[in-house]
Amino acid sequence: MASALSTIQLPTNTEISGRNLHSGVPAFRLIDGQLGQVKKLVTKQLVETAQTEEVNRLLEPRLVGTRGGKMLRPGLVLLSGASCGRITSEHIRVAAVIEMIHNATLLHDDVIDEGKTRRGLPTVNSRWGNQSAVLLGDFLLGQVLKMCADLEPWIARVIAVAAVRVCEGELRQVAQRQNWQLSEAQYLEIITEKSAALFSCCCYLGGLLARADEDKVKALSEFGLNAGIAFQITDDLLDIIGDESKTGKTLGSDVDKNKPTLAVIHFLKTAQETDITEIKSKLTTAGASKEALAEMLSRYGSLEYARTRADEFAARAIQALAQFKDSAAKAALIETAKFMADRTR
């Protein structure tokens, strides 16, 4: 597969460094113009529809996802469409809807996790309180409902089902706090619902809106699901070993909220009993050192195990595209899957 794609040149980090692109994902340079249209539509639906000064204050572009985000989900809608044909105005609209749903969940997540920074800036809850953050998230979802009313019913239904799955996954994760017996299979089920389902929805809709055949749509859905699992495993790793100055958001919330993530699950299955007791103490102690936790996880190979599993799911995602002809869009999807798994390296 690598040799077949060798003639398709995607932009390097060096090549894009001088441009103010709409996303931090290098492969998205291919769809930068369309991502700009998505951002404009999000801004129009939010900032231009607010009727009062109080709401406008909260709807600054940097707070509602029109600046600073990776735009992964809308990017996957667009690239999936491009891999099957052409990107249409319907792709742009669906991509904007999904980005608004994602940003609404971030507003609520920051309240749940007591996050202080997001995309390198203070969170809404840290600046104006939890009530404002929750209600702003609800405002975004209200705008999503208005936009979905103008979509074909089947499109709105697919989006609604994915949104419900995200919420179910989040609820399951909350219910499993401090469950140190959580298995890897259960963890994967949770992150499939809370994160990967929405990625899968993006790719599925991207293909359908491009009028792709059933096999290609199914393959894109599988690509999005596996890439989304790789993304969440990596995101959970970053919560432990990431650098806040690089990620731009508050880290350590999984530890502080006693959420069992893959590296911890692996550690609890392989470590000596004395070390298991110690790490449980660190996980349940507010403000425990992330560095000490990371050192213990590294000693037992748990960090590397999580990285390897993320790579495996990214490889599954790439394999799902085997039936697609080589193209710039397919190459960009492959590079995006690798990017989603490689963020801790």
C-alpha positions in Angstrom: 0.0 0.0 0.0 2.8 2.4 0.8 4.4 2.0 -2.6 1.1 2.6 -4.4 0.7 5.9 -2.6 4.3 7.0 -3.0 3.5 9.2 -6.0 0.8 11.2 -4.2 2.6 14.0 -2.3 0.8 15.4 0.8 2.0 18.6 2.4 4.6 18.3 5.1 4.6 20.2 8.4 7.3 22.5 7.0 5.2 23.2 3.9 2.2 24.3 5.9 4.0 26.2 8.7 3.8 29.5 6.9 0.1 29.4 6.2 -2.7 30.2 8.5 -4.7 27.0 7.7 -8.1 26.2 9.0 -7.0 23.0 10.8 -3.9 21.7 12.6 -4.1 18.4 10.6 -1.4 18.5 7.8 -3.4 16.3 5.4 -6.4 18.7 5.6 -4.5 21.1 3.4 -6.3 19.3 0.6 -9.7 20.6 1.8 -8.6 23.8 3.4 -11.0 26.0 1.3 -14.0 23.8 2.2 -13.0 23.8 5.8 -13.1 27.6 5.6 -16.6 27.4 4.4 -17.6 25.1 7.3 -16.2 27.7 9.7 -18.0 30.5 8.1 -21.3 28.6 8.3 -20.7 27.8 12.0 -20.1 31.4 12.7 -23.2 32.5 10.8 -25.4 30.0 12.6 -24.1 31.1 16.0 -22.7 34.6 16.2 -25.0 36.1 13.6 -28.2 34.5 15.1 -27.6 35.6 18.7 -30.0 38.4 19.6 -28.5 39.8 22.8 -25.2 41.3 23.9 -25.0 38.8 26.8 -25.2 35.8 24.4 -22.9 37.4 21.9 -20.2 37.9 24.6 -20.2 34.1 25.1 -20.2 33.3 21.4 -16.8 34.7 20.5 -15.4 32.7 17.6 -12.6 31.3 19.7 -15.1 29.8 22.2 -17.4 28.1 19.8 -14.9 26.2 17.6 -14.3 28.6 14.8 -10.7 29.1 15.9 -8.0 26.9 17.2 -9.6 23.4 16.8 -8.3 20.6 14.6 -11.6 20.3 12.8 -11.1 16.6 12.6 -14.7 15.6 12.3 -15.8 18.0 9.6 -12.5 17.2 7.8 -13.4 13.6 7.7 -16.8 14.4 6.3 -15.2 16.3 3.5 -12.3 13.9 2.8 -14.7 10.9 2.7 -16.9 12.7 0.2 -13.8 13.6 -1.9 -12.6 10.0 -1.9 -15.9 9.0 -3.6 -16.6 11.9 -5.9 -17.0 15.6 -5.2 -17.7 17.7 -2.1 -21.1 19.3 -2.2 -22.8 22.1 -0.3 -24.6 19.4 1.7 -21.2 18.1 2.9 -20.4 21.6 4.1 -23.7 21.8 6.0 -23.4 18.4 7.6 -19.8 19.1 8.5 -20.8 22.3 10.3 -23.6 20.5 12.2 -21.2 17.8 13.4 -18.6 20.4 14.5 -21.2 22.3 16.5 -22.3 19.1 18.2 -18.7 18.4 19.0 -18.1 21.8 20.4 -21.3 21.6 22.5 -19.9 18.4 24.1 -16.6 20.1 24.8 -18.4 22.9 26.7 -20.2 20.3 28.8 -17.0 18.2 29.2 -15.1 21.1 30.6 -17.8 21.5 33.3 -17.7 17.8 34.1 -13.8 17.7 34.2 -13.4 21.2 35.7 -11.2 22.1 32.7 -9.5 25.5 32.9 -8.0 25.7 29.4 -9.2 24.6 25.9 -7.3 25.3 22.7 -4.8 27.4 24.6 -7.4 29.7 26.1 -9.5 29.9 29.3 -12.6 27.7 29.1 -16.1 29.2 29.3 -16.7 27.6 32.7 -13.5 29.0 34.1 -14.4 32.6 32.9 -18.1 32.8 33.3 -19.1 29.8 35.4 -20.6 26.4 35.0 -24.1 27.6 34.4 -23.1 29.7 31.4 -21.0 26.9 29.9 -23.8 24.4 30.2 -26.4 26.7 28.7 -24.0 27.8 25.9 -23.6 24.1 25.0 -27.4 23.8 25.0 -27.6 26.9 22.8 -25.3 25.2 20.3 -27.4 22.1 20.3 -30.5 24.2 19.8 -28.9 25.7 16.7 -28.0 22.2 15.5 -31.7 21.2 15.8 -32.7 24.2 13.6 -30.1 23.2 11.0 -31.1 19.5 11.0 -34.7 20.6 10.3 -33.5 21.7 6.9 -31.6 18.5 6.1 -33.1 15.3 4.5 -34.8 13.3 7.3 -32.5 10.3 6.9 -29.4 12.6 7.3 -30.8 14.1 10.5 -31.6 10.6 11.8 -28.1 9.4 11.3 -26.7 12.4 13.1 -29.2 12.0 16.0 -28.3 8.4 16.5 -24.6 9.2 16.6 -25.3 12.0 19.1 -27.2 9.6 21.4 -24.4 7.1 21.2 -21.9 9.8 22.3 -24.0 10.6 25.3 -24.5 6.9 26.2 -20.7 6.4 26.1 -20.1 9.3 28.4 -22.7 8.1 30.8 -21.1 4.6 30.9 -17.7 6.2 31.5 -19.0 8.2 34.5 -20.7 5.0 35.9 -17.3 3.2 35.7 -15.3 5.6 37.7 -13.0 3.8 40.2 -14.0 0.5 38.7 -10.5 -0.9 38.7 -11.8 -4.2 37.4 -12.9 -2.7 34.1 -11.7 -4.9 31.3 -10.0 -3.7 28.1 -13.0 -4.9 26.1 -15.4 -2.8 28.2 -13.1 0.2 27.9 -13.1 -0.2 24.1 -16.9 -0.4 24.1 -17.1 2.8 26.0 -14.7 4.8 23.8 -16.4 3.4 20.7 -19.7 5.0 21.9 -18.3 8.2 23.4 -15.9 9.1 20.6 -15.5 6.7 17.7 -19.2 6.6 16.8 -19.2 10.2 15.8 -16.1 9.8 13.7 -17.8 6.8 12.0 -20.9 8.9 11.4 -18.7 11.6 9.7 -17.2 9.2 7.2 -20.5 7.4 6.6 -22.3 10.6 5.7 -19.4 11.8 3.7 -19.6 8.7 1.5 -23.4 8.7 1.3 -23.6 12.4 0.3 -21.2 11.7 -2.5 -23.5 8.9 -3.8 -21.0 6.2 -3.1 -22.0 2.6 -3.4 -22.9 0.5 -0.3 -19.6 -1.2 0.0 -17.6 2.0 0.0 -19.9 3.7 2.5 -19.5 0.7 4.8 -15.8 0.8 4.4 -15.7 4.5 5.2 -17.8 3.9 8.3 -15.4 1.2 9.4 -12.4 3.5 8.7 -14.0 6.2 10.9 -14.8 3.8 13.7 -11.3 2.4 13.9 -9.6 5.7 13.5 -11.8 7.1 16.2 -10.8 4.4 18.6 -7.1 5.1 17.9 -7.8 8.8 18.5 -9.4 8.2 21.9 -6.8 5.8 23.1 -4.2 8.4 22.2 -6.2 11.2 23.8 -6.4 9.2 27.0 -2.6 8.7 26.9 -2.1 12.5 26.4 -4.1 13.1 29.6 -1.3 11.3 31.4 1.9 12.2 29.5 0.9 15.2 27.4 2.2 18.7 27.6 -0.6 21.3 28.3 1.4 24.0 26.4 1.2 21.8 23.3 -2.2 20.3 23.7 -3.8 23.6 24.6 -6.1 22.0 27.2 -6.3 21.0 30.8 -4.8 17.5 31.3 -5.0 15.0 34.1 -8.8 15.0 34.3 -9.0 11.3 33.7 -6.7 10.7 36.7 -8.5 13.2 38.9 -11.9 11.8 38.0 -10.7 8.2 38.5 -11.4 7.1 35.0 -9.8 3.7 34.1 -8.0 4.2 30.7 -6.2 1.6 28.6 -2.7 2.1 30.1 -4.1 1.9 33.6 -6.1 -1.2 32.7 -3.0 -2.9 31.3 -1.0 -1.9 34.4 -3.6 -3.4 36.8 -3.4 -6.7 34.9 0.4 -7.0 34.8 1.9 -5.2 37.8 2.9 -6.6 41.2 0.4 -6.3 44.0 2.4 -3.7 45.9 2.6 -1.5 42.8 -1.1 -2.0 42.1 -1.9 -0.7 45.6 0.4 2.3 45.1 -1.1 3.3 41.8 -4.6 2.9 43.1 -3.6 5.3 45.8 -2.2 7.8 43.3 -5.3 7.5 41.1 -7.7 8.3 44.0 -5.6 11.1 45.6 -6.5 14.5 44.3 -3.6 16.3 42.8 -1.4 13.2 42.6 1.8 13.6 40.5 1.2 12.7 36.9 4.9 12.2 36.4 5.0 9.5 39.1 2.0 7.9 37.6 3.6 8.0 34.1 6.8 6.5 35.5 5.0 3.5 36.9 3.0 2.9 33.8 6.2 3.2 31.7 8.0 0.7 33.9 5.5 -2.0 33.2 5.2 -1.2 29.4 1.7 0.1 29.9 2.2 3.3 28.0 3.8 1.5 25.1 1.0 -1.1 25.1 -1.6 1.7 24.7 0.4 3.2 21.9 0.7 -0.1 20.1 -3.1 -0.7 20.4 -3.7 2.8 18.9 -1.4 1.9 16.0 -3.3 -1.4 15.5 -6.7 0.4 15.2 -5.2 3.0 12.9 -3.9 0.1 10.7 -7.4 -1.4 10.7 -8.8 2.0 9.6 -6.3 2.2 6.7 -7.0 -1.4 5.7 -10.7 -0.6 5.4 -9.8 1.7 2.5 -8.2 -1.1 0.5 -11.0 -1.1 -2.1 -10.6 2.6 -2.9 -8.5 3.7 -5.9 -5.4 5.7 -5.1 -6.2 9.4 -4.9 -5.1 12.5 -3.0 -8.2 12.1 -0.9 -7.5 8.5 0.0 -3.9 9.4 0.8 -5.1 12.2 3.1 -7.5 9.9 4.9 -4.6 7.5 5.5 -2.3 10.3 6.8 -5.1 11.5 9.0 -5.5 8.0 10.6 -1.8 8.0 11.3 -2.0 11.5 12.7 -4.8 10.5 15.1 -2.7 7.6 16.5 0.7 9.3 16.6 0.0 12.4 18.8 2.0 11.1 21.8 5.2 10.6 19.7 
